[in-house]
Amino acid sequence: MTTPSITLYATRPGFGMPETSPFVIKTEVQLKMAGLAYVRESATPPQAPKGKVPYMVDAGEVVCDSTFIRAHIERKYGVDLDEGLDARQRAESWAIERMLEDHLYFAMVWFRWIVPENFAKGPANFANGAPEEQREQLRREMQTRRDADLRSHGIGRHSAAEIAALGVRSIDAVATLLGEKPYLVGDRLSAVDATAFAMLASILTPFFDTPLRDAVVGRPNLVAYVDKLMRQYYPEHAWAPLGQAEAA
């Protein structure tokens, strides 16, 4: 058997998700959409060339950032993950992706990292591999850095209620754009669906109790969309669909 030329450097399963990072999920789904074989290796952000995961090594070529990974696989392997979309639909896809990655993602991160209960049971565990006497200091440093990042972004300067309101507005926008369609843009799966699925599933996981999760639960079309794509791309993952009862 030929070893795949692509190695995807990813995070690890956690937080009730097949990966702790929605950007890893996005890239993995897009690799599966492209029909490309790959192997996975776990990595932490400090090990990555640009300090973020995912990154990919393809026959010795290092590609960082999920957006550039997509561009690489489309160019090198002659695939178009937006096949069938016209110029306007491609533009709409880019606008949706930016809303999800540059806005909704940071609202989600705030509720994971800054809310004490969520931090304690979630990101704080990233320090578990350190010597026990160093863990609490490392956790304080991790949370302080993340708080500074969020304040620099801008969203971290708001109150919890204001951050929730901003995030819910983006969730409402996605729910409206999806409507009763099976996919966000066009009549078939496209690249933006990988991004939307990754972000919405990461919010919907019951591991974290947040007002953003409540907002997704309250939109049955988003719940059904996540459940469908989780079954399709991560059938081995123990994901319990909410179904209409909880979503109602």
N, C-alpha and C positions, 0 to 999 in steps of 0.2 A: 504494500500500500504506500502510495506517495504521500510524504508529509506535506501538508498545506504550506504555501509560502507565506501566508498571513498569520501573524501572531497578534492577537488583541490583548492589550494590557488593560485589565478591568479592575473593578473593586471586588467585593465578595458578596454572597447572599447575606441579607440581613434586613431588619426592620419589616419583616413580613414580605419582603420583595426578593426576586431572583438576583437583584443587584442593589446596592445601597445608593448608587448614583443614577439618576434618570438619564444622564448623558451617555453612560455606558449602555443602558437599555436601548436608547435611541440608535446608537451605532450598531449594536448587535442585531436589532431588528432589521436595520438597513442592509447589513451583510447577508442576513437570511433572505431578505427580499431580492437581493442581487444573485442569490444562489451560489455564493462563494464559500468555499471551505476555509476554515480557520481553526486555530487552536487558541486557547485562552490561558493567560497567566495573570495571577493576582499581582497588583502593584499598589503602592500608596502614593499620594500626590508628591511627597518629597523625592520619590524615586523617578518621577516622570521628567522628561526633558524640559517641559514648560511649567512643571509644578502642578499639573492637572491630569486627571484621567477622564476619558480613555486616551490612549495613544496606540499607535499601530506600527508594527514593523513588517514591511512587505518586501521580501527578498532583499533585505538589508537596508531598504529605504525607510526612514523614520517619518511618520506622519502624526502630528499632534492636532488635537481639537476635533470634536465630532463633525463640525461643518467641513473642515478640510479633509477629513477621512472620507466623507461622502464624495467630495469632489474628486479625490484620488481614485476611488473605486469606479466611479462613473467614467473617468477619463481612461484609466488603464485597462479596464475590462469591457469597455464599450457598452455600458448599460445606462439606461435613463430611468431613474426612479420616479420621475414625473412624466413618464410616457403617456401620451394622450391628453395632456393638459395644454391649453393654449397660453399665450403670453400673459393674458390677464390672470388666469388661474395660477400661473407660476408666481406672479407678483403677489397675489393674495396669499399663497402658501408661504412666501418669504415674510410677509407682514405678520401672519399668524405665528410663525416660528419665532420671530423676534419678540412678540408679546409673551409667548410662553417662556422663552429662555432668558430674556432680559428683564422681565417684570414678574410674572407669576412665580418663576423659580425662586426668586429672592424673597418673596413673601413666604413661600413654603420653608425656605431655609431659616428664616427668622423664627418661625414657630418651632422648628426642630432644635435650633441651637440656643435660643435665648430664653424660651420658656423653661424654667428650672426642671419641672417634672419630665418634660420631653428630652431635655439635654441629658438628664441623669440616666434615663433608660436607653437612650439612643447614642448620640455622638460621643458621650463620655466614655463609652466602651472602646473607642478607638485607641485609648491609652492603656488598655489592658495588657498589651504586650511589653510594656515598660516595667522595670523593676518596681515592686510594690511601693517602696518608699518614695518613688518619683511620680507616681500616678496622679495624685491630687494636684500637685504643682503643674504637671503637664496639662491636666484638664482645665485648670484655670487659665493657662496660657493659650490653649486652643480656643476656649470660649472668648477670651479677650480679643484675640486676633480676628475671629469671625465677627464679633461685634463691631470692630473697627472697619472691617470690609463692608459690612452692611451699612454702616454710617457713611462710609465713603461713597457707596452706591447711591445713597439717599434714602432708601426705604427704611433704614434703621434709625432715622431721626424722628419717626412717627410713633404714636402710641400703638398698643396692640390692636385697639379697635379700629384705628385708621388704617393699619396694615391689612387687617382683615377686610375692611371695606374695599381697599384697592384690589386685593386678591380676588374677592368675590366678583368684582366687576369684570375681571378677566375671565373668570369661570363662566359667568353669564354670557360673555361674548362668545366663548367657544361653544356653549350649549346652543346658543341661537344660530351660530354658523353651521353647526352639525344638523340641527333640526331633526327631521325624521330620516335623513339620508344615512346610508351605511358608512360613508367616509366623509371626511371634511371637505375635500375639493374634488370635483369630478365624480365619476361613477365607479371608480376603482381605487384600490389602495395606492397611495403615493407617499413620498418621503415625509411630508408633514404629518401624516398619521403616525409614523414612528415617534416623532417628537411629542405629539399630543398624547399618545398612549403612555409614553414613558413618564411624562409630567403628571398626568391625571392619576395614573396608577400609584405613583409615589405619594400623591396627596391622599388617595383613597385608602391606602393600607390602614387597617385598624390599629396598627402599632402605635401611631401617634394620634392623640385627641386634639384636634384643631378646628377652628371655625371654617377653615378652608375645606376640610374633609366633610363637615356638615353641609357645606354648600354643594359639593359634588354629589353627596348622597341624596340631596334634595332634587337632583336633576336626573330623572330615570334614563334619559337618552345617553348621558355620559356614563352612567353605571353600566348600561348594556354594552356600550362601545368598548369600555375597558375590559369587561368580562370576555367579550368576543375575541379581542386581540390577545388577551392573556392565554386563552385556550389555544389560539392559533400559533403563537410564537413561544410560549413557555408551557406546553402541556404537562411537563413533568413537575411544574411548580405547584405547591399546595396552596392554591388560591381559592378561597371560598366566595363564590359569587354572592352578591347581596340579594339579587332578585328584586322583584317588584315590591315585596312585602316591606323590606327595610327602606327601599327607595321612595315609597309612597309617603 
